[in-house]
């Protein structure tokens, strides 16, 4: 692949594709299709708009896009084609974190997906920032509009994008990725996924996530037909109607699919329930090897063609693979889905690596459940400070490794050595000679099953700011959201109860009192409102 910059990918397809539709975006209850010429006109329109704002090469343009959508993609391409830098921000970013990003970047332009995103924040934030909404721009523009080309050739080491991570400390860090970083990752992945111009893919993860954004570049490289539902509510419909061959997901989506199967099971009669339980039990034992034994073949036939036939139909019936990353996925679910005829291939990466590091392959023998796969050809992986079990700190090196953290040279030096090795902060081991297995996080950081990092000490400090909370224990590792065991400050709680004329008995009985529970819940909610979505406590239990 000879592309020099990310924009070359779509420019190549535009030059080759003409009237071939390649992008479908669900808008106002219908699929808007874009062929390559229409895409080029809209990119040119965005280019003209940016230049009319007197923006120039090297300027930072902020985008808060929510799910992947046509306008976020084509605006991003317009920004990069002019040598500007797109700065992607998660739509779940908390207000204090967003304030930090605005101050750090000094950016004066931000594009939201729609008005409701902006209104979620204190409007004082936008005093020095021009705000625009992708929903206000035309869905299509009439040609002929010619795309502008950079006045000088691109340097592959030039920064293409800055992606602000959810953060492992109080403030998020801006990961600087060059064109070379992204192109190298795209080149490696394009050779591994079974995609071509006849394939259909579904893209419904947030465009601000490095995982989804890089996969979209892979889809563009292979000429694949891309469908973007744009809203969460449209995803079930899209799964069934698009009949996608491949889509990406975080573990929580797989868990929800399984929960849906379980919920449907509970409505069936006893005989069907027993049959499904048998299928789930047998599916969890699945091995991705050719089956020659007639009884094993018959079991798999029943699971795949009879019992899970409806489930496969609900997700289109033609899925060749679901690519899963961003967090831990229970191997039992991987086996069950694969047994049902929906192959799952788990990978591992981080934004700092553009982002994919390892992935389980489609070919027989190159997939191991319970692992995150084999390193990409362009990435080296080594384990440092290994213990007796072979576990060690995971270090990675390759052309996809970031340039550094934006305006954070000390933070960069902590994780990136002079000879290019990145300390991922993860602990793992190599099994079966080449498959990486993640076994732990350094320190006490953990990820939820939606792929978000949680720094428990930071959040504990925030929640114990309440005079009514003495201590708390956060629970959320490999779970979809945070829960907490809360130890109240009983002195403060008793004083409040007396003021509210609530009869106080003893600590162990008062934690069962409805009004006390409501008071603690209200304290949690006050702090929740200042945090990003993934940092909020959803459930809590009081303890003495």
C-alpha positions in Angstrom: 0.0 0.0 0.0 1.7 3.2 -1.2 -0.5 5.8 0.5 1.4 8.6 2.1 -1.3 10.1 4.2 -4.8 9.1 5.4 -6.5 11.4 2.9 -4.8 9.4 0.0 -7.0 6.4 0.9 -10.3 8.1 0.0 -8.8 10.1 -2.8 -7.6 6.9 -4.4 -11.1 5.4 -4.2 -12.6 8.7 -5.4 -10.3 8.6 -8.5 -11.2 5.0 -9.2 -14.8 4.7 -8.0 -16.9 7.3 -9.9 -20.6 6.6 -9.3 -20.2 3.5 -7.1 -22.0 3.9 -3.8 -19.7 3.1 -0.9 -21.1 4.9 2.1 -24.6 4.6 3.6 -25.7 6.8 6.5 -29.1 6.3 8.2 -30.9 9.7 8.4 -34.5 10.5 9.0 -35.7 6.9 8.6 -33.8 6.1 5.4 -30.4 5.3 4.1 -28.6 8.1 2.4 -26.1 6.7 -0.1 -22.9 8.4 -1.1 -20.9 7.5 -4.2 -17.3 8.6 -4.5 -18.2 11.7 -6.6 -20.8 12.8 -4.1 -18.2 12.3 -1.3 -15.7 14.3 -3.1 -18.1 17.2 -3.5 -18.9 17.2 0.2 -15.2 17.0 1.2 -14.6 20.0 -1.2 -17.5 21.8 0.5 -16.0 21.2 4.0 -12.6 22.3 2.6 -14.1 25.6 1.4 -15.8 26.2 4.7 -12.6 25.6 6.7 -10.6 27.9 4.4 -13.3 30.6 4.7 -12.7 30.6 8.5 -9.0 31.5 7.8 -7.8 28.2 9.1 -4.4 27.0 7.9 -2.1 24.1 7.9 -1.3 22.9 11.4 -4.4 24.4 13.1 -6.3 22.2 15.5 -10.0 21.5 14.8 -12.0 19.8 17.5 -14.7 17.3 16.7 -17.2 15.6 19.1 -19.0 13.2 16.8 -20.8 10.5 18.8 -21.3 7.5 16.6 -19.6 7.2 13.2 -21.5 9.1 10.6 -20.9 10.3 7.0 -20.3 14.0 7.9 -17.8 13.3 10.7 -15.8 11.1 8.3 -15.9 13.5 5.4 -15.2 16.5 7.6 -12.2 14.6 9.1 -10.9 13.9 5.6 -11.3 17.6 4.6 -9.4 18.7 7.7 -6.5 16.3 7.1 -6.4 17.0 3.4 -5.6 20.6 4.2 -2.8 19.7 6.6 -4.8 20.7 9.6 -5.1 18.4 12.6 -8.4 16.8 13.7 -8.8 16.5 17.5 -11.3 13.9 18.5 -13.2 14.1 21.8 -15.5 11.4 23.2 -19.1 12.7 23.6 -19.1 11.3 27.2 -16.2 13.6 28.2 -16.9 15.3 31.6 -17.1 19.0 31.8 -13.9 19.4 33.8 -12.1 17.2 31.3 -13.4 19.2 28.4 -12.4 22.4 30.0 -8.9 21.0 30.3 -8.9 20.0 26.6 -10.0 23.4 25.4 -7.3 25.1 27.5 -4.6 22.8 26.4 -5.3 22.9 22.7 -6.3 26.6 22.5 -8.6 25.5 19.7 -11.1 28.1 18.5 -13.3 25.8 16.4 -15.3 22.8 17.5 -17.8 20.7 15.5 -20.5 18.8 17.5 -22.7 16.2 16.0 -25.8 18.1 17.1 -27.0 20.9 19.4 -27.9 18.6 22.3 -24.2 17.7 22.8 -23.2 21.3 23.3 -26.1 22.1 25.6 -25.0 19.3 27.9 -22.1 21.6 29.1 -21.9 25.0 30.8 -22.2 27.5 28.0 -19.4 29.6 29.5 -17.0 27.0 28.0 -17.7 28.4 24.5 -16.9 32.0 25.2 -13.8 31.9 23.0 -14.8 29.0 20.7 -16.8 29.0 17.5 -19.2 26.1 17.6 -20.8 24.3 14.6 -23.2 21.4 14.2 -22.7 18.6 11.6 -26.5 18.3 11.5 -26.7 21.8 10.1 -24.6 21.1 7.1 -26.3 19.9 3.9 -26.5 16.1 3.5 -25.2 16.4 0.0 -24.0 19.2 -2.2 -24.2 19.5 -6.0 -21.1 19.6 -8.1 -18.9 20.3 -9.7 -16.9 21.1 -6.6 -13.2 20.2 -6.9 -11.3 19.0 -3.8 -8.4 21.3 -2.9 -5.0 19.7 -2.8 -2.2 20.6 -0.3 0.2 23.3 -1.6 3.1 21.1 -0.6 3.6 17.4 -0.3 2.8 15.7 3.0 5.4 14.5 5.4 4.4 11.2 6.7 5.6 12.2 10.2 3.2 15.1 10.2 0.5 14.9 12.9 -2.7 13.7 11.4 -4.9 13.6 14.4 -4.9 14.0 18.2 -7.3 11.6 20.1 -8.0 12.4 23.7 -8.3 9.3 25.7 -10.7 8.7 28.5 -7.6 9.1 30.7 -6.0 7.0 33.4 -5.6 10.1 35.6 -7.6 13.2 36.3 -7.2 14.8 32.9 -7.3 13.1 29.6 -4.2 13.0 27.4 -4.0 13.9 23.8 -2.4 11.1 21.8 -0.6 12.5 18.7 -0.8 10.2 15.8 1.1 10.8 12.5 0.0 9.8 9.0 2.7 7.1 9.1 1.3 5.8 12.4 -2.2 5.4 11.0 -1.2 4.2 7.5 1.0 1.4 9.0 -1.8 0.1 11.2 -4.3 0.2 8.3 -1.8 -1.6 6.0 -1.4 -4.5 8.4 -5.1 -4.9 9.2 -6.2 -4.7 5.5 -4.2 -7.9 4.8 -5.9 -9.8 7.7 -9.6 -9.0 7.4 -11.7 -10.9 4.7 -12.9 -7.8 3.0 -13.1 -6.6 -0.6 -15.4 -4.5 -2.8 -18.2 -7.0 -2.5 -18.3 -6.9 1.3 -20.7 -5.0 3.6 -19.7 -3.7 7.0 -21.6 -2.0 9.8 -20.0 0.9 11.7 -21.7 1.9 14.9 -19.0 2.5 17.5 -18.1 6.1 18.4 -16.0 7.7 15.7 -13.8 9.3 18.4 -12.5 5.9 19.3 -9.2 5.0 17.6 -10.4 1.4 17.1 -13.4 2.3 15.0 -11.8 5.2 13.2 -8.8 3.0 12.0 -11.2 0.2 11.0 -13.1 2.7 8.8 -9.8 3.6 7.1 -9.4 -0.2 6.5 -12.9 -0.4 5.0 -12.0 2.5 2.7 -8.8 0.9 1.7 -10.5 -2.4 0.7 -13.3 -0.6 -1.1 -15.9 -2.1 1.2 -19.5 -0.9 1.4 -19.9 1.0 4.8 -23.2 1.4 6.6 -23.4 3.9 9.5 -26.7 3.9 11.6 -25.7 7.2 13.3 -27.9 6.6 16.4 -28.0 3.8 19.0 -31.7 3.3 18.4 -31.1 2.4 14.8 -28.4 -0.3 15.4 -30.8 -3.3 15.9 -32.6 -2.5 12.6 -29.3 -2.1 10.9 -27.9 -5.3 12.2 -30.9 -7.2 10.8 -31.3 -5.3 7.4 -27.8 -4.5 6.3 -26.7 -8.2 6.5 -23.2 -7.1 7.3 -20.3 -9.4 6.8 -18.1 -7.8 9.5 -18.6 -5.3 12.3 -16.7 -4.2 15.3 -17.9 -4.3 18.9 -16.8 -3.8 22.5 -17.4 -6.7 24.9 -20.5 -5.0 26.4 -22.3 -5.3 23.1 -21.6 -9.0 23.0 -22.8 -9.3 26.6 -26.1 -7.5 25.6 -26.6 -9.9 22.7 -26.2 -12.8 25.1 -28.5 -11.2 27.6 -31.2 -10.8 24.9 -30.9 -14.5 24.1 -31.3 -15.3 27.9 -34.3 -13.0 28.2 -36.0 -14.6 25.2 -35.2 -18.0 26.7 -37.1 -17.2 29.9 -40.4 -16.8 27.9 -40.2 -20.3 26.4 -41.7 -23.5 27.6 -39.7 -26.0 29.7 -38.7 -28.2 26.8 -37.4 -25.3 24.7 -35.6 -23.9 27.8 -33.8 -27.2 28.4 -32.8 -27.4 24.7 -31.4 -23.9 24.8 -29.6 -24.5 28.0 -28.1 -27.6 26.4 -27.0 -25.6 23.4 -25.5 -22.8 25.5 -23.6 -25.4 27.6 -22.3 -27.3 24.5 -21.5 -24.0 22.7 -19.3 -22.8 25.5 -17.1 -25.9 24.8 -16.6 -25.0 21.2 -13.2 -25.4 19.6 -12.4 -23.8 16.3 -11.1 -27.0 14.7 -12.5 -29.0 11.8 -15.0 -31.6 13.2 -14.8 -35.1 11.9 -16.7 -37.0 14.7 -20.3 -37.5 13.6 -21.8 -36.8 17.1 -19.9 -33.5 17.4 -20.9 -32.5 13.9 -24.6 -33.2 14.7 -24.4 -31.1 17.9 -22.9 -28.2 16.0 -25.5 -28.5 13.3 -28.3 -28.4 15.8 -26.8 -25.4 17.6 -26.0 -23.4 14.5 -28.9 -24.3 12.1 -31.8 -24.9 14.4 -31.4 -23.4 17.9 -29.6 -20.2 17.1 -31.0 -19.7 13.6 -33.3 -16.9 14.7 -30.5 -15.1 16.6 -28.3 -15.2 13.5 -31.1 -13.8 11.4 -31.5 -10.9 13.9 -27.9 -9.9 13.1 -28.3 -10.3 9.4 -27.4 -14.0 8.9 -24.2 -13.3 7.0 -21.7 -12.3 9.6 -18.2 -13.6 8.8 -16.7 -12.1 11.9 -17.2 -9.7 14.8 -14.0 -7.9 15.7 -13.9 -7.3 19.5 -11.5 -5.1 21.3 -11.1 -2.4 24.0 -11.7 -4.6 27.0 -11.8 -8.2 28.3 -14.3 -10.6 26.7 -15.2 -13.8 28.5 -13.9 -16.7 26.4 -17.1 -18.6 27.1 -19.0 -16.0 25.1 -16.5 -16.1 22.3 -16.9 -19.9 22.0 -20.7 -19.8 22.2 -21.0 -17.2 19.5 -18.6 -19.0 17.2 -20.5 -22.3 17.8 -23.7 -20.4 16.8 -22.0 -19.5 13.5 -21.0 -16.0 14.4 -17.2 -16.0 14.7 -15.7 -13.6 17.2 -12.1 -12.5 16.8 -10.7 -10.7 19.8 -7.8 -8.2 19.5 -5.8 -5.9 21.7 -4.7 -2.3 21.3 -4.5 1.1 22.7 -4.8 4.6 21.2 -1.1 5.1 21.6 -0.6 2.3 19.0 -3.0 3.6 16.4 -4.5 1.3 17.9 -4.3 -2.4 17.1 -1.4 -4.4 18.5 -2.6 -8.0 18.3 -5.6 -9.8 16.8 -6.8 -13.4 16.4 -6.9 -14.3 12.8 -9.6 -15.9 10.7 -7.4 -18.8 9.4 -7.5 -22.1 11.2 -4.9 -22.5 13.9 -4.4 -18.7 14.2 -7.1 -18.1 16.8 -7.1 -19.0 20.5 -10.0 -18.2 22.8 -9.0 -16.4 26.0 -6.2 -14.6 24.2 -6.0 -11.3 22.2 -4.2 -13.0 19.3 -0.9 -12.6 17.4 1.0 -9.4 17.0 0.6 -7.6 13.7 3.5 -8.1 11.3 4.5 -4.4 11.8 4.4 -4.6 15.6 7.0 -6.1 18.0 5.9 -7.2 21.4 8.2 -8.1 24.4 7.6 -8.9 28.0 9.8 -7.2 30.6 10.3 -8.2 34.3 8.7 -11.6 33.8 7.8 -13.7 36.8 7.8 -17.5 37.4 4.5 -17.9 35.5 5.9 -16.0 32.5 3.9 -12.9 33.1 5.6 -9.6 32.4 5.0 -5.9 31.6 4.0 -5.6 27.9 6.1 -3.3 25.8 5.5 -2.7 22.1 7.4 -1.1 19.2 6.6 -0.3 15.6 5.7 2.3 13.0 2.2 2.7 14.5 3.4 3.9 17.9 2.4 7.5 18.7 4.6 10.5 18.4 3.8 11.3 22.1 1.2 13.0 24.3 0.3 16.6 23.2 2.1 19.2 25.3 3.1 16.5 27.8 6.8 15.6 27.2 7.3 14.3 30.8 4.3 12.0 30.5 5.6 10.9 27.1 9.1 10.0 28.5 7.5 7.9 31.2 6.0 5.5 28.7 8.0 5.9 25.5 11.7 5.1 25.4 14.2 6.8 23.1 14.5 3.6 21.0 10.8 3.5 20.5 9.5 1.0 23.0 6.1 1.9 24.5 5.2 0.7 28.0 1.5 -0.2 27.7 0.9 -0.4 31.4 -0.6 -3.9 30.9 0.7 -7.3 32.1 0.5 -10.4 30.0 2.1 -13.6 28.9 2.6 -15.5 25.7 0.8 -18.9 25.3 1.0 -21.5 22.6 4.2 -19.8 21.5 2.8 -16.7 19.9 -0.7 -15.7 21.4 -0.8 -12.8 23.8 -2.9 -13.1 26.9 -3.6 -10.0 29.0 -3.5 -11.0 32.7 -3.5 -7.7 34.7 -3.2 -4.0 34.8 -0.3 -2.2 36.5 -1.1 -0.5 39.7 -4.8 -0.5 40.5 -6.3 0.7 37.2 -9.0 -1.3 35.6 -11.3 -1.3 32.6 -15.0 -1.7 32.5 -16.4 -4.1 29.8 -17.2 -1.0 27.7 -13.5 -0.4 27.3 -13.1 2.6 29.6 -10.2 3.0 32.1 -11.1 3.6 35.7 -8.7 5.1 38.2 -10.3 4.1 41.5 -8.2 6.2 43.8 -9.1 9.3 41.9 -12.8 8.6 42.0 -12.7 7.5 45.6 -11.3 10.9 46.5 -14.1 12.6 44.6 -16.9 10.7 46.1 -15.5 10.9 49.7 -15.7 14.7 49.3 -19.3 14.2 50.5 -19.4 14.6 54.3 -21.8 11.7 54.4 -19.4 9.2 52.7 -16.5 7.9 54.8 -15.1 5.2 52.5 -16.2 3.3 49.4 -15.1 0.4 47.4 -15.5 0.6 43.6 -16.6 -2.5 41.6 -16.4 -2.4 37.8 -13.6 -4.6 36.4 -15.0 -6.3 33.3 -18.5 -5.0 34.2 -20.6 -2.6 32.1 -20.7 0.1 34.8 -19.4 1.1 38.2 -21.0 -0.1 41.4 -19.9 0.8 44.9 -20.0 -0.5 48.5 -20.3 2.6 50.6 -19.4 3.1 54.2 -21.2 6.2 55.5 -19.9 8.7 57.9 -22.4 7.9 60.6 -21.8 11.0 62.7 -22.7 13.3 59.8 -25.6 11.0 58.8 -27.0 11.0 62.4 -26.8 14.8 62.6 -28.7 15.1 59.3 -31.3 12.6 60.4 -31.9 14.5 63.6 -32.3 17.8 61.6 -34.8 16.0 59.3 -36.7 14.5 62.3 -35.8 11.0 61.2 -35.7 8.6 64.3 -32.2 7.3 64.7 -31.8 3.7 66.0 -28.4 2.2 65.3 -25.9 2.2 62.4 -26.8 -1.3 61.1 -30.5 -0.5 61.0 -30.2 3.0 59.6 -28.5 1.8 56.4 -31.8 0.1 55.6 -33.8 3.3 56.1 -35.3 4.5 52.8 -34.7 8.1 53.5 -31.1 7.4 54.4 -30.6 5.5 51.2 -32.1 8.3 49.2 -29.8 10.8 50.9 -26.7 8.9 50.0 -28.0 8.4 46.4 -28.5 12.1 46.1 -24.9 12.7 47.3 -23.7 10.3 44.7 -25.7 11.9 42.0 -24.3 15.4 42.7 -20.8 14.0 42.1 -21.9 11.9 39.2 -23.1 15.0 37.4 -19.5 16.3 37.4 -18.0 13.2 35.9 -17.8 11.4 32.5 -20.5 8.8 31.9 -18.1 5.8 32.4 -16.9 7.2 35.8 -20.4 7.4 37.4 -21.7 5.0 40.0 -24.9 3.3 38.9 -25.6 1.0 41.8 -24.5 1.2 45.5 -24.9 -0.7 48.7 -24.5 0.7 52.2 -22.4 -1.1 54.8 -21.4 -0.5 58.4 
